[in-house]
């Protein structure tokens, strides 16, 4: 980790260079999204993607036509028609941003553009921070290549809040390093606002609570803990994020695994230990270890860590604590907050190595080392989800002047979400709406948010058909594109029930579905026989 700082060194046109890197990375991320199919893919690349997209659209519609109504009442009514609204399971800050951006153009492509901009912003903030203790060319290269790592590019292809969280966490590092340099109440309050925004983006933003104490102690500024300004940092967190955390605690518990922190720790440590080289590649991983070694050696000689190094280490410790102690499930996408730390440590390792080389060859060799290390990372991701939106277009969504329709979708969370998201974006009037979508996983069965405690709500074909009539279902979508072991008892019972009643349900289309590159299947579309 960095142990010295170039913060006070003059840097001409620094704002322009940060902005230029932001634009370059934004253009790259957009081109990548177009090239890999993210722009025209359905919103079913991740089980949570549709939930983020539909909730963003719900927030947009509230801004456009819902003011004056109670926000949660509006959200509940919206959920009744389009049951992928996830406000409560997820905090609101990401949706406040995405909802505003959707106001002029309510389309999924706007959300993918937002993801590309957020990824570019992460690179720009990484460069802005890294140039304090690295040569600008090396900081820019590390930031740009960090933007191109598969873990970030995959999240840029999907409508997810993880990228915004990573940007806010790194922003908190920048502000706290400044606070450690010159402690003021204003800087502490700014840090608190950023931390509150991170927590209101995703609950794992709580990792930032470890940053101030860890960084303050490592920088040798422990006396600041006695000052009023140091404690001011907590005020915005308590004021803004606190009420939401209290409100949503009982809801967000459903997103946790049933493991105790100790049991989860035993599983998480080996998982993430092996995931680091899998995500970053062995080249970057080893150079980051070298960089950490150089930083620790210099810190040992000076008996204190630089403000920048202390703040980055605080972020690292907080992120690792959340990864291995909070039982939310294991996923490499949670490692995005580590990307700036790893890339800057890698660049610092290269800087330590080339200091022993002649100036004339040190720079080019360092650049080659970083590029070569980057090429050892995992293969680039590609998003290919098609057929769900086409099925919705085939059926057609009703306008307010047409008869009401009720749909039932039988699929896993990805399939259910993809169809609901497609319908939500295609329909012109969502609140009020003449379309109501039902999920088979909620109507024909019951379980919690994670799919636990599963049990069927119907046992026979007669019960299924009776339920369809009771809900006045007009169209049924039966997704056969998921793996057989992922299809549950109620899915199979529904498919058998519809086949057994051709006089009541007409099979009108078999839609081809692509879930991911190389995985294809069918979606059966049934229409009630009494619907003309």
C-alpha positions as a printed Julia matrix, in Angstrom:
532×3 Matrix{Float64}:
   0.0     0.0     0.0
   1.22    3.59   -0.63
   3.27    4.99    2.19
   4.16    8.38    0.72
   2.09   11.07   -0.93
   2.6    13.42   -3.85
  -0.47   15.36   -2.82
   1.41   18.63   -2.53
   3.25   18.32   -5.84
   1.94   20.66   -8.56
  -0.08   18.98  -11.27
  -1.05   21.12  -14.26
  -4.33   20.47  -15.99
  -5.2    17.8   -13.4
  -8.94   18.36  -13.68
  -8.75   18.11  -17.46
  -6.82   14.85  -17.24
  -9.32   13.3   -14.84
 -12.17   14.4   -17.1
 -10.38   13.09  -20.19
  -9.9     9.69  -18.56
 -13.56    9.68  -17.54
 -14.65   10.3   -21.14
 -12.25    7.72  -22.58
 -13.38    5.03  -20.15
 -17.04    5.95  -20.69
 -16.67    5.6   -24.45
 -14.87    2.29  -23.99
 -17.57    0.96  -21.66
 -20.31    2.01  -24.11
 -18.56    0.37  -27.06
 -18.03   -2.75  -24.97
 -21.72   -2.84  -24.04
 -22.73   -2.55  -27.69
 -20.18   -5.11  -28.85
 -21.06   -7.74  -26.22
 -24.83   -7.41  -26.62
 -25.72   -5.65  -23.36
 -27.63   -2.89  -25.13
 -30.13   -5.18  -26.83
 -30.25   -8.03  -24.31
 -33.28   -8.66  -22.14
 -33.1    -7.78  -18.44
 -32.52  -11.33  -17.26
 -28.76  -11.68  -17.02
 -28.87  -11.86  -13.23
 -31.68  -12.82  -10.82
 -31.61   -9.28   -9.37
 -31.27   -7.32  -12.62
 -34.98   -7.04  -13.37
 -35.69   -5.98   -9.79
 -33.27   -3.07  -10.09
 -34.66   -2.08  -13.5
 -38.34   -2.25  -12.51
 -37.69   -0.38   -9.25
 -35.84    2.32  -11.21
 -38.84    2.66  -13.52
 -41.18    2.77  -10.54
 -39.15    5.65   -9.07
 -39.26    7.39  -12.44
 -43.05    7.07  -12.61
 -43.37    8.39   -9.08
 -41.36   11.48  -10.05
 -43.44   11.88  -13.23
 -46.97   11.32  -11.93
 -46.96   10.07   -8.35
 -46.09   13.18   -6.36
 -48.74   13.79   -3.74
 -49.13   10.09   -3.02
 -47.44    8.33   -0.13
 -44.22    6.84   -1.62
 -44.64    3.39   -0.05
 -48.34    3.25   -1.0
 -47.38    4.05   -4.58
 -44.64    1.38   -4.48
 -47.04   -1.26   -3.12
 -49.63   -0.52   -5.81
 -46.88   -0.69   -8.43
 -45.7    -4.02   -7.03
 -49.24   -5.44   -7.22
 -49.13   -5.01  -11.01
 -45.41   -5.56  -11.65
 -44.08   -7.74   -8.8
 -40.37   -7.14   -9.19
 -40.19   -3.87   -7.23
 -37.42   -4.41   -4.68
 -37.52   -1.2    -2.67
 -37.05   -2.33    0.91
 -34.89   -5.3     0.04
 -32.57   -2.72   -1.52
 -32.07    0.89   -0.38
 -33.31    3.81   -2.52
 -30.25    5.88   -3.54
 -29.46    4.03   -6.78
 -33.11    4.3    -7.81
 -33.18    8.02   -7.11
 -30.41    8.48   -9.68
 -31.69    5.99  -12.24
 -35.29    7.2   -11.85
 -34.31   10.77  -12.7
 -32.34    9.62  -15.75
 -35.33    7.62  -16.98
 -37.65   10.64  -16.92
 -37.07   11.76  -20.53
 -36.32    8.3   -21.99
 -37.79    5.36  -20.02
 -35.84    2.57  -21.72
 -33.47   -0.17  -20.51
 -30.69    1.28  -22.67
 -30.58    4.39  -20.46
 -29.82    2.17  -17.47
 -26.99    0.41  -19.32
 -25.55    3.83  -20.26
 -25.72    4.76  -16.57
 -23.76    1.61  -15.7
 -21.09    2.51  -18.26
 -20.79    6.01  -16.82
 -20.51    4.7   -13.26
 -17.74    2.3   -14.26
 -15.91    5.15  -15.98
 -16.39    7.27  -12.85
 -14.75    4.54  -10.78
 -11.73    4.68  -13.09
 -11.63    8.5   -12.95
 -11.73    8.61   -9.14
  -9.07    5.9    -9.01
  -6.81    8.02  -11.22
  -7.55   11.2    -9.25
  -6.58    9.46   -6.03
  -3.69    7.41   -7.42
  -1.83   10.38   -8.89
  -1.18   11.57   -5.32
   1.46    8.87   -4.8
   2.09    7.53   -8.31
   3.38    9.04  -11.56
   0.36   10.22  -13.5
   0.97    7.85  -16.4
   1.06    4.88  -14.04
  -2.01    6.01  -12.11
  -3.91    6.5   -15.38
  -2.86    3.1   -16.71
  -3.83    1.34  -13.48
  -7.21    3.12  -13.39
  -7.96    2.45  -17.06
  -7.06   -1.23  -16.88
  -9.05   -1.56  -13.68
 -12.05   -0.31  -15.65
 -11.46   -3.16  -18.11
 -11.35   -6.0   -15.6
 -14.07   -8.61  -16.24
 -15.64   -8.16  -12.78
 -16.42   -4.51  -13.58
 -17.36   -5.02  -17.21
 -19.87   -7.72  -16.27
 -21.55   -5.4   -13.79
 -21.58   -2.63  -16.41
 -23.55   -4.98  -18.68
 -26.26   -5.45  -16.05
 -28.55   -3.08  -14.18
 -27.01   -3.45  -10.72
 -26.11   -1.08   -7.88
 -22.66   -2.54   -7.15
 -20.77   -0.1    -9.4
 -22.33    2.95   -7.73
 -21.4     1.47   -4.35
 -17.78    1.07   -5.43
 -17.63    4.69   -6.66
 -19.01    6.0    -3.37
 -16.67    3.84   -1.29
 -13.63    5.12   -3.16
 -14.96    8.67   -2.89
 -15.12    8.17    0.88
 -11.45    7.11    0.82
 -10.47   10.3    -1.02
 -12.33   12.56    1.4
 -11.06   10.81    4.53
  -7.46   11.03    3.33
  -8.02   14.77    2.93
  -9.52   14.92    6.39
  -6.48   13.22    7.89
  -4.3    15.85    6.24
  -6.29   18.84    7.5
  -9.1    17.88    9.88
 -12.2    20.06    9.6
 -15.86   19.56   10.42
 -16.75   20.3     6.81
 -14.63   17.43    5.48
 -15.97   15.07    8.13
 -19.56   15.97    7.23
 -18.85   15.49    3.52
 -17.42   12.06    4.31
 -20.54   11.25    6.33
 -22.8    12.24    3.43
 -20.86    9.99    1.04
 -20.94    7.11    3.53
 -24.69    7.58    4.02
 -25.18    7.52    0.24
 -23.16    4.29    0.04
 -25.26    2.65    2.76
 -28.43    3.88    1.02
 -27.15    2.31   -2.21
 -26.48   -1.11   -0.74
 -26.41   -2.39    2.8
 -22.8    -3.53    2.41
 -21.89    0.16    2.34
 -21.71   -0.33    6.11
 -18.12   -1.41    5.42
 -17.23    2.28    5.48
 -17.9     2.38    9.21
 -14.49    0.75    9.72
 -12.66    3.23    7.52
 -12.36    6.22    9.93
 -11.04    4.33   12.98
  -8.7     2.09   10.99
  -7.31    4.9     8.84
  -6.97    7.31   11.76
  -4.96    4.81   13.81
  -2.74    3.68   10.91
  -1.93    7.28    9.99
  -0.87    7.98   13.55
  -3.59   10.58   13.98
  -5.35    8.84   16.87
  -5.63   12.11   18.79
  -8.26   13.2    16.25
 -10.65   10.76   17.88
 -10.91   13.23   20.75
 -11.98   16.06   18.44
 -15.53   17.11   17.63
 -14.81   17.08   13.9
 -13.96   13.35   13.92
 -17.33   12.5    15.41
 -19.13   14.82   13.01
 -18.54   12.19   10.32
 -21.17    9.99   11.96
 -23.92   12.63   11.96
 -25.04   12.31    8.29
 -24.88    8.52    8.53
 -27.15    8.5    11.57
 -29.47   11.18   10.18
 -29.88    9.9     6.61
 -29.03    6.21    6.56
 -30.1     5.34   10.08
 -33.89    5.62    9.62
 -33.8     3.52    6.47
 -31.68    0.83    8.07
 -34.1     0.6    11.0
 -37.08    0.44    8.66
 -35.66   -2.19    6.31
 -33.85   -4.47    8.77
 -36.66   -7.01    9.01
 -37.07   -7.02    5.21
 -33.4    -7.29    4.31
 -32.95  -10.25    6.66
 -34.66  -12.37    4.0
 -31.67  -11.75    1.75
 -29.28  -13.33    4.22
 -28.25  -16.95    4.3
 -29.18  -19.02    7.33
 -25.54  -19.46    8.33
 -24.14  -17.85   11.45
 -21.28  -15.38   10.91
 -18.85  -18.07   12.13
 -20.2   -20.71    9.75
 -20.23  -18.21    6.89
 -16.64  -17.17    7.67
 -15.47  -20.76    7.26
 -17.04  -20.91    3.8
 -16.23  -17.37    2.67
 -12.5   -17.26    3.43
 -11.45  -20.08    1.06
 -13.97  -18.91   -1.56
 -12.61  -15.37   -1.75
  -9.01  -16.52   -1.27
  -9.3   -18.5    -4.49
 -11.42  -15.82   -6.17
  -8.76  -13.09   -6.0
  -6.44  -14.63   -8.62
  -9.49  -15.84  -10.56
 -10.88  -12.31  -10.8
  -7.67  -10.28  -11.1
  -5.32  -12.84  -12.6
  -2.1   -14.05  -11.03
  -0.07  -11.21  -12.56
  -2.04   -8.42  -10.91
  -2.4   -10.43   -7.69
   1.35  -10.98   -7.3
   2.22   -7.39   -8.21
  -0.36   -6.14   -5.7
   1.32   -8.25   -3.01
   4.66   -6.75   -4.03
   3.15   -3.27   -3.8
   1.78   -3.99   -0.34
   5.22   -5.22    0.68
   6.92   -2.02   -0.51
   4.34    0.06    1.32
   4.69   -1.88    4.55
   8.48   -1.66    4.41
   8.41    2.11    4.06
   5.72    2.38    6.71
   7.88    0.35    9.09
  10.83    2.68    8.53
   8.73    5.79    9.11
   6.59    4.23   11.87
   3.48    5.71   10.3
   1.42    5.15    7.17
   0.58    7.92    4.71
  -2.91    9.36    4.79
  -3.66    7.82    1.4
  -2.31    4.42    2.36
  -4.19    4.46    5.66
  -7.49    5.36    3.97
  -7.06    2.65    1.32
  -6.2     0.11    3.99
  -9.32    1.13    5.91
 -11.4     0.44    2.81
  -9.64   -2.89    2.28
 -10.25   -4.06    5.85
 -13.88   -2.93    5.81
 -14.57   -4.62    2.48
 -12.91   -7.87    3.57
 -14.83   -7.85    6.85
 -18.14   -7.6     4.99
 -17.12  -10.25    2.45
 -16.27  -12.89    5.04
 -18.57  -12.04    7.95
 -21.91  -10.84    6.53
 -23.81  -13.92    5.28
 -25.34  -12.52    2.1
 -24.05  -15.3    -0.16
 -20.84  -15.8    -2.08
 -20.31  -13.9    -5.32
 -17.3   -12.4    -7.08
 -19.3    -9.29   -7.96
 -19.07   -8.23   -4.32
 -15.33   -7.83   -4.91
 -15.73   -4.75   -7.11
 -14.98   -2.43   -4.19
 -11.54   -4.06   -4.02
 -10.66   -3.19   -7.63
  -9.22    0.3    -6.92
  -7.26   -1.02   -3.93
  -5.8    -3.94   -5.9
  -4.98   -1.87   -9.01
  -3.32    0.94   -7.05
  -1.33   -1.58   -5.01
  -0.28   -3.22   -8.3
   0.86    0.1    -9.7
   2.75    0.85   -6.48
   4.49   -2.51   -6.77
   5.55   -1.7   -10.33
   6.78    1.72   -9.18
   8.89    0.06   -6.5
  10.43   -2.31   -9.05
  11.25    0.25  -11.76
  12.93    2.54   -9.22
  15.86    0.15   -9.41
  16.03    0.47  -13.21
  17.45    3.22  -15.44
  14.93    6.0   -16.02
  15.02    5.48  -19.77
  13.72    1.92  -19.62
  11.86    2.02  -16.3
   8.68    3.69  -17.57
   8.12    1.54  -20.69
   8.99   -1.61  -18.78
   6.56   -0.7   -16.01
   3.78   -0.13  -18.52
   4.52   -3.47  -20.17
   4.49   -5.21  -16.79
   1.07   -3.8   -15.93
  -0.41   -4.6   -19.34
   1.05   -8.1   -19.27
  -0.36   -8.68  -15.79
  -3.76   -7.46  -16.95
  -3.86   -9.97  -19.82
  -3.74  -12.81  -17.28
  -7.15  -11.82  -15.88
 -10.27  -13.84  -16.7
 -11.83  -13.79  -20.16
 -14.11  -10.89  -21.06
 -17.81  -11.38  -20.27
 -20.58  -11.39  -22.85
 -24.27  -10.84  -22.21
 -26.76  -12.71  -24.38
 -30.32  -12.88  -23.07
 -33.03  -12.92  -25.73
 -36.61  -14.04  -26.33
 -38.4   -12.82  -23.21
 -39.08   -9.31  -24.53
 -40.03  -10.77  -27.91
 -42.63  -12.95  -26.19
 -44.1    -9.87  -24.51
 -44.25   -8.06  -27.86
 -46.03  -11.04  -29.38
 -48.73  -11.0   -26.71
 -48.91   -7.23  -26.6
 -49.46   -5.06  -23.54
 -52.9    -3.48  -23.04
 -53.5     0.27  -23.1
 -55.89    2.02  -20.73
 -58.61    1.9   -23.42
 -58.35   -1.89  -23.84
 -59.71   -4.64  -21.57
 -57.7    -5.54  -18.5
 -55.33   -8.48  -18.74
 -53.77  -10.71  -16.12
 -50.64  -12.7   -16.9
 -49.01  -15.58  -15.04
 -45.33  -16.38  -15.47
 -43.81  -19.73  -14.57
 -40.02  -19.55  -14.43
 -37.06  -19.05  -12.13
 -36.32  -15.53  -10.81
 -34.35  -14.63  -13.94
 -37.13  -15.63  -16.31
 -39.93  -14.15  -14.24
 -37.98  -10.93  -13.88
 -37.09  -10.69  -17.58
 -40.74  -10.93  -18.67
 -41.99   -8.54  -15.98
 -39.28   -6.01  -16.84
 -40.03   -6.29  -20.57
 -43.74   -5.73  -19.94
 -43.09   -2.82  -17.6
 -40.9    -1.01  -20.1
 -43.19   -1.75  -23.07
 -46.46   -0.6   -21.53
 -47.28    3.1   -21.82
 -49.33    3.45  -18.64
 -48.01    1.7   -15.54
 -49.78    3.6   -12.79
 -52.65    3.11  -13.36
 -52.31    0.04  -15.55
 -54.63   -2.41  -17.25
 -52.01   -5.15  -16.98
 -51.39   -7.17  -13.86
 -48.62   -9.75  -13.81
 -48.56  -12.71  -11.41
 -45.51  -14.79  -10.59
 -45.92  -18.54  -10.47
 -43.42  -18.72   -7.63
 -45.74  -16.55   -5.51
 -49.18  -17.77   -6.62
 -48.56  -21.5    -6.98
 -46.01  -21.79   -4.18
 -44.48  -19.89   -1.3
 -40.91  -19.2    -0.15
 -38.81  -16.36    1.2
 -36.71  -13.93   -0.87
 -33.89  -16.48   -1.15
 -36.24  -19.32   -2.16
 -36.05  -21.06    1.21
 -38.91  -22.77    3.05
 -40.4   -23.66   -0.31
 -43.79  -25.37   -0.45
 -46.48  -25.63   -3.09
 -49.81  -23.86   -2.68
 -51.68  -26.2    -5.06
 -51.51  -29.96   -5.35
 -53.57  -31.0    -8.38
 -54.24  -29.85  -11.92
 -57.81  -29.06  -10.94
 -56.52  -26.72   -8.23
 -54.21  -25.01  -10.7
 -56.95  -24.44  -13.26
 -59.28  -23.17  -10.55
 -56.65  -20.69   -9.39
 -56.09  -19.43  -12.93
 -59.82  -18.78  -13.26
 -59.98  -17.12   -9.84
 -57.19  -14.72  -10.87
 -58.84  -14.15  -14.29
 -55.58  -15.09  -16.0
 -55.61  -14.34  -19.72
 -52.07  -15.39  -20.71
 -49.63  -17.87  -19.2
 -45.89  -18.02  -19.92
 -44.24  -21.37  -19.17
 -40.46  -21.11  -19.34
 -38.71  -24.35  -20.3
 -35.33  -22.74  -20.94
 -33.98  -23.15  -17.4
 -32.2   -26.32  -16.36
 -34.42  -29.21  -15.29
 -32.95  -29.23  -11.78
 -33.96  -25.56  -11.39
 -37.6   -26.15  -12.25
 -39.7   -26.64   -9.16
 -42.76  -28.74   -8.48
 -45.26  -25.94   -9.15
 -43.65  -25.22  -12.55
 -44.08  -28.83  -13.64
 -47.6   -29.02  -12.27
 -48.62  -25.88  -14.17
 -47.18  -27.19  -17.44
 -49.01  -30.5   -17.0
 -52.25  -28.72  -16.07
 -52.25  -26.54  -19.18
 -51.51  -29.53  -21.42
 -54.39  -31.43  -19.85
 -56.92  -28.69  -20.61
 -56.61  -27.8   -24.33
 -60.28  -26.81  -24.41
 -59.5   -24.04  -21.88
 -55.92  -23.08  -22.77
 -54.54  -22.72  -26.29
 -50.81  -23.07  -26.93
 -50.33  -20.18  -29.37
 -46.54  -19.87  -29.57
 -43.26  -21.55  -28.7
 -40.79  -18.73  -28.23
 -37.07  -19.42  -28.62
 -35.11  -18.28  -25.55
 -31.4   -17.59  -25.08
 -30.4   -17.32  -21.43
 -26.66  -16.96  -21.9
 -24.21  -17.76  -24.71
 -24.71  -21.42  -25.56
 -27.81  -21.96  -23.39
 -31.04  -21.98  -25.39
 -34.53  -23.23  -24.7
 -38.26  -22.64  -25.21
 -40.94  -20.48  -23.69
 -44.53  -21.72  -24.13
 -47.21  -19.04  -24.42
 -50.77  -20.1   -23.57
 -53.9   -18.02  -24.16
 -57.22  -18.53  -22.39
 -59.68  -20.02  -24.83
 -62.33  -17.35  -24.1
 -60.02  -14.5   -25.12
 -60.57  -13.62  -28.8
